[in-house]
Amino acid sequence: MPNSPSDGPRRIRVRRDGPMLVEGPVEVELEDGTTVSSDRFRVALCTCRRSRRFPWCDTSHRARTRDK
């Protein structure tokens, strides 16, 4: 079972201008209360909300233009 007391802490890697990388497997509870899950060893969670597969990152953040 994910997140049982016998599991070690999950590692989350935060990237500027990119997704949060989370060591899996993970379950994500969305704003509407639904839960989505992934059994992959690492998942990328979208932080820019541009992803068509939200909450999973589809690299849509790369298309963003930077302010100069």
Number of C-alpha atoms within 10 A of each C-alpha: 7 12 12 8 8 8 9 8 10 13 11 15 11 14 10 7 12 17 23 18 17 18 17 18 16 18 13 14 12 11 7 6 8 8 10 12 12 13 12 11 10 15 20 20 22 22 19 16 15 17 16 12 13 14 19 19 22 16 16 16 17 10 8 10 7 6 4 3
